[in-house]
Structures are given as C-alpha cells and as structure tokens.
Amino acid sequence: MLIRTAVLQRIKSGEITLAFRRWRKPTVKQGGSLRTAIGVLAVGDVRKVTSCAVSAREAEAAGYDNRRTLMAELGSREGDIYRIELAYAGTDPRVALREHAWTGSTPALPSGPRRSPCCGSLIVIRTSCPRCSRRRSAASETGSRLT
C-alpha cells in the first residue's frame, strides 16, 4: 500500500486515521503493519464498503476536504472500495537494530572463525564499523556473503 509522505506525516500526528483504496482484493490485513518512510503503521479494521456508505466524516478522517473529493480520487477504476483504519505504531525496529549492530550488545555476525562444512578450510569475514573504525571478525557457515 503506497502512501504519500505528506499523508504519512498527518497519520503520524493523528490527523488522518482512515484510508480508502479501490482494490480487486485487499493488500493489507487487519492487525497487520506497514513499514513506511516515517516508521511503522498499524492496520486496524479493513472492510469492503460501497461508495454510498462512505460518509463525509470518514472522508475528512481520511484527509479529504469532502466526500466528493475522495470519490473523485478513487475514480471508476476496477475493484471494490476498502476502508482501512491506520495509526502510527512507532519507528521501524530495523533502525534500532542497525544502530546497535556494532556496539556488541546485539551481535551482527557470529563471533570467531568457522570451518567450511564441505572442505574444512577456515572462513573469516573481516568488517569495520564506518563510525568508530572498530574491527570485527566473524565467520559464515555457508560462505562470505554479508546481508
């Protein structure tokens, strides 16, 4: 589900709590989450609605000036109209993991050298932290690819 940055900021501030999309089938699930440019969004209720069932109040909660503007944006594309409740759930947890990967509190790589399971040769990966120049060595059981 793609959401414009300006709309994401308004979701984060709590100004926008709903989204409407026209889909053949929903691409989000109730209780799920979305990783976005501003962090993680929690997905609440997701339900199929008719165009007549969308109220002016819901259109405003979705960030539109009025119901007519919302319906014009949804247009007559193929698919059903879905009403999605959204809320800001916090920062992306991957950012914190990335920040702590080099501190030693959350190891990014296995420690110590390892032997290759197929030929027994020593496999060592050496990397350095770009922020503190601390060197760290680790091994990979399956090869030298870092992810």
N, C-alpha and C positions, 0 to 999 in steps of 0.2 A: 504494500500500500504506500504510494508516494504522497508525501505531504510537503507543501511549500514551507520554506524556512520561516517566513512571516507568520504563517498559521501555526507552526510548531512553537514559536515564541508565545503566541497567545494561548496555546494549550498549556504550556509550562506555567504561565501566570494564572491559569484557571478561568480565563475569559471565554475560552472555547471548550465545550465538554462533549460535543457531538460532531460526527462527520456523516455525510451521506455519500454513497457511491452507487453507481449503476454497474452491476456485475452479472455475468451469467451464473457464477457461483461465488460465494464469499471467499476472499483470500485471507481473512483473519478469523480467529476463533474466540469465542467468549472465554475469558480467563487467561488469554494469551498475552504476549507482549510484543512490542515492535522496537527494534533498535533504530534510532534516528540520529540526525546530526546534533540534536540537543541532549540526547540521552535516551532513556527507555520510557516508552509509553505503555500503560496498562490498558488492555482492551476489556471493556465491560460487556454489556449486552450487545449482541449482534442479531438483528432481526430484519426479515423482509417486510417492507411496508409498501402500501400503494401511494401514488402521488397525492391522492385526496386525503390520506391520513396524516401527511406532514403538516404540522401547524406552524403558524407564524412564530410562535415562541421557540419551537425547535429549530427553525431556520436561523433565528437570532443566536441560539446556543451553538449553532454550527459556524457562526461568524459572518452570516449574511445580513444585509440590511432588511430584507423582507423575503417572504416565501417565493415571490415571483423571480427574484434574482437566483435563488437556489435552484428552482426548477429550470430556469434558462441554462444554468451551468450544467445540470445533469443532462439536459437536452433529450433527444429522442434516440440515443444510442441503444444498441441491443442490450438486453439484460434487465434484471429486476432492480428495484431501488432497495438498498440496505441502509439501515440506521445503525451507526456504530458509536457506542459510548467510549470516550477516551479520557485518560487522566495521565498527568506526568507522574512517573514512578521513581525517578531519580537518575543519577548519572549512570553511564554504561559501566558495568563492573569490569569490563576488559581494560578500561583506562587505569583503574587502580592496580590490577594485576601487572600491567605493563610497567607502571611506575615502580612497583616493588620487586620486579623480577631480578634486579641487580643488587638489591640490598642484602640478600641472603635469607631474609625472613620467608620468602616464598621462592624456592629454587626454580629457576627457569629450565635448567638442564640437569640430568642425572650427574652425580659427582663421581669423579675418578675415572681412570681409563677402563675400557672394556675390551674384551677379546671378541673377534668376529666369530659367530657361531659356525660359519662354514669352513674357515681355514685357520682360525686361531690367531691371526695377526692382530696386533694392537691397534685400536681405533681411538684416536684422541681428537677432539674438536677444541680449538682454542678461539675464544672470542674475547673482546674487550668492551667494556661499557663506554659509550661515547661521552658520558657525562663526568665520570670520575677516573677513567683510564684504568680501572681495576680489572685485572685479567682473571679470567675464569676458565677452567678447563673442564670438559665433560666428554662423555663418550656416548655413542649411539649404538644400540644393539643391531640396528638394521642398516646403518650407513651414515653418511656425513651430512645429510640434509637437515638444515635448521628450519623450523616453521615458526 
